[in-house]
Amino acid sequence: MSGSLVRVVWTEAAKLAREDPPKWMAKCKKLLASLYENSGPEPANARPVVFVRARAMPLPKDYKHGEATQRTHVQVVPGPFDYVSVAPRDDVKDESKWLDWHINFADKHLFGYYGGGLFAQDEMQTAEMPILASVRESLVRRVGAQKANGKDLLPEPLTRDATSNAPTPCIVRGAERRVQVAVDKNAAAGRPVGLYGNNFRAASDEAIKAATTVLPRGSQYVNIIAMDAPRGASGTYTFSQLSEVLGTAYTGFTLAKNESRSAMDATGAPSGDQLMTTIHTGHWGTGAYGGNKVVMAMLQVLAARLAGVDKLVFHAFD
């Protein structure tokens, strides 16, 4: 990636989806796509899709707890993401003044495994918001074309630098959510072990259909922060590891904060309406990645305060 920050705007989401459609490989994902592909015309409130990728930003040199610019309201809620805005802070109650963002527990290859049968957090988001897959396919195609012509203008869809492996968080704004898939255990609905993870590929067609709710066109738009956490380590954290986690979260949160400074017009340009930022996160970098839940949660809270995020909603759900 050349430069420290690259922003790509697709003004027409429908055109993006037509030119670079998702490439579903697994039978279960093809079935899911078939449930919504004819669910209605392009919505009247269709939004531009914005992609931003940045190198890790330097942390602020000073942090004074309690300063007005670094007060982040933290709210803990049970359950996974539902992509419904949680009540704003008491001092700013107008929901139209807020922009919500949700963490994508990303791999180095942004949305890289969306087409297979896995249904973990990353793959759930791309399945329910297929325009995310189109963002990846568009960037892959365009980066390949520019490299063939000896150019280097667009960023590859990576959440880490291809050479140094340093974090390069990404954000995507304006992803329409097409379906909602229930992954909880429900024997009566044909999913006695749930649909999360590898259970999705093993589920029957009837179970997947019963778990899926097709959403009205234009009813939900989601904004994503994609960050790859360190993985595979054990024992006591090193200062370098803690610094990387904090720096990654701070950069991703700052990107969202900066993107939230104003609403967009139909071209993806700022409209001038000032917005406040809510970030929804959870046990990022734990589970298969091996991170300590308390450490990872506390570093995210600190990152939100350093970035000046207005509200952090922590979904306490495994």
ChimeraX attribute file (.defattr): number of C-alpha atoms within 10 A of each C-alpha:
attribute: neighborCount
match mode: 1-to-1
recipient: residues
	/A:1	18
	/A:2	11
	/A:3	9
	/A:4	11
	/A:5	15
	/A:6	16
	/A:7	14
	/A:8	16
	/A:9	16
	/A:10	17
	/A:11	18
	/A:12	16
	/A:13	22
	/A:14	18
	/A:15	11
	/A:16	18
	/A:17	18
	/A:18	10
	/A:19	12
	/A:20	19
	/A:21	19
	/A:22	23
	/A:23	15
	/A:24	20
	/A:25	13
	/A:26	14
	/A:27	14
	/A:28	22
	/A:29	22
	/A:30	17
	/A:31	14
	/A:32	20
	/A:33	18
	/A:34	11
	/A:35	16
	/A:36	18
	/A:37	11
	/A:38	8
	/A:39	13
	/A:40	10
	/A:41	10
	/A:42	12
	/A:43	13
	/A:44	8
	/A:45	10
	/A:46	19
	/A:47	23
	/A:48	21
	/A:49	23
	/A:50	20
	/A:51	21
	/A:52	21
	/A:53	28
	/A:54	24
	/A:55	23
	/A:56	20
	/A:57	17
	/A:58	10
	/A:59	16
	/A:60	9
	/A:61	6
	/A:62	7
	/A:63	12
	/A:64	11
	/A:65	12
	/A:66	10
	/A:67	11
	/A:68	9
	/A:69	14
	/A:70	18
	/A:71	18
	/A:72	24
	/A:73	17
	/A:74	18
	/A:75	14
	/A:76	13
	/A:77	15
	/A:78	10
	/A:79	12
	/A:80	15
	/A:81	18
	/A:82	11
	/A:83	16
	/A:84	10
	/A:85	15
	/A:86	15
	/A:87	12
	/A:88	19
	/A:89	17
	/A:90	8
	/A:91	6
	/A:92	12
	/A:93	11
	/A:94	11
	/A:95	14
	/A:96	13
	/A:97	16
	/A:98	24
	/A:99	22
	/A:100	24
	/A:101	26
	/A:102	23
	/A:103	23
	/A:104	26
	/A:105	23
	/A:106	23
	/A:107	17
	/A:108	20
	/A:109	15
	/A:110	25
	/A:111	25
	/A:112	18
	/A:113	17
	/A:114	26
	/A:115	21
	/A:116	17
	/A:117	21
	/A:118	22
	/A:119	24
	/A:120	16
	/A:121	17
	/A:122	20
	/A:123	25
	/A:124	19
	/A:125	26
	/A:126	23
	/A:127	26
	/A:128	22
	/A:129	21
	/A:130	23
	/A:131	26
	/A:132	28
	/A:133	25
	/A:134	22
	/A:135	26
	/A:136	22
	/A:137	22
	/A:138	20
	/A:139	18
	/A:140	16
	/A:141	12
	/A:142	15
	/A:143	19
	/A:144	15
	/A:145	13
	/A:146	13
	/A:147	12
	/A:148	10
	/A:149	9
	/A:150	8
	/A:151	11
	/A:152	15
	/A:153	14
	/A:154	19
	/A:155	21
	/A:156	21
	/A:157	24
	/A:158	25
	/A:159	27
	/A:160	26
	/A:161	17
	/A:162	14
	/A:163	6
	/A:164	7
	/A:165	11
	/A:166	14
	/A:167	27
	/A:168	27
	/A:169	29
	/A:170	30
	/A:171	25
	/A:172	25
	/A:173	24
	/A:174	22
	/A:175	26
	/A:176	24
	/A:177	24
	/A:178	24
	/A:179	22
	/A:180	18
	/A:181	18
	/A:182	16
	/A:183	19
	/A:184	13
	/A:185	14
	/A:186	15
	/A:187	11
	/A:188	8
	/A:189	14
	/A:190	19
	/A:191	23
	/A:192	14
	/A:193	14
	/A:194	20
	/A:195	25
	/A:196	19
	/A:197	16
	/A:198	13
	/A:199	18
	/A:200	22
	/A:201	19
	/A:202	13
	/A:203	17
	/A:204	14
	/A:205	16
	/A:206	11
	/A:207	19
	/A:208	24
	/A:209	16
	/A:210	14
	/A:211	19
	/A:212	17
	/A:213	15
	/A:214	17
	/A:215	16
	/A:216	14
	/A:217	20
	/A:218	18
	/A:219	12
	/A:220	16
	/A:221	18
	/A:222	18
	/A:223	22
	/A:224	23
	/A:225	26
	/A:226	26
	/A:227	29
	/A:228	25
	/A:229	25
	/A:230	17
	/A:231	13
	/A:232	8
	/A:233	11
	/A:234	9
	/A:235	5
	/A:236	8
	/A:237	13
	/A:238	9
	/A:239	8
	/A:240	9
	/A:241	14
	/A:242	15
	/A:243	14
	/A:244	17
	/A:245	21
	/A:246	22
	/A:247	22
	/A:248	29
	/A:249	32
	/A:250	29
	/A:251	28
	/A:252	29
	/A:253	30
	/A:254	19
	/A:255	21
	/A:256	28
	/A:257	23
	/A:258	15
	/A:259	20
	/A:260	24
	/A:261	18
	/A:262	19
	/A:263	18
	/A:264	17
	/A:265	14
	/A:266	13
	/A:267	14
	/A:268	19
	/A:269	13
	/A:270	15
	/A:271	13
	/A:272	11
	/A:273	13
	/A:274	14
	/A:275	19
	/A:276	20
	/A:277	23
	/A:278	28
	/A:279	24
	/A:280	25
	/A:281	23
	/A:282	25
	/A:283	19
	/A:284	21
	/A:285	21
	/A:286	20
	/A:287	12
	/A:288	8
	/A:289	14
	/A:290	14
	/A:291	21
	/A:292	16
	/A:293	14
	/A:294	11
	/A:295	14
	/A:296	20
	/A:297	20
	/A:298	12
	/A:299	18
	/A:300	25
	/A:301	24
	/A:302	18
	/A:303	24
	/A:304	29
	/A:305	26
	/A:306	26
	/A:307	25
	/A:308	21
	/A:309	27
	/A:310	21
	/A:311	24
	/A:312	22
	/A:313	22
	/A:314	22
	/A:315	18
	/A:316	15
	/A:317	11
	/A:318	10
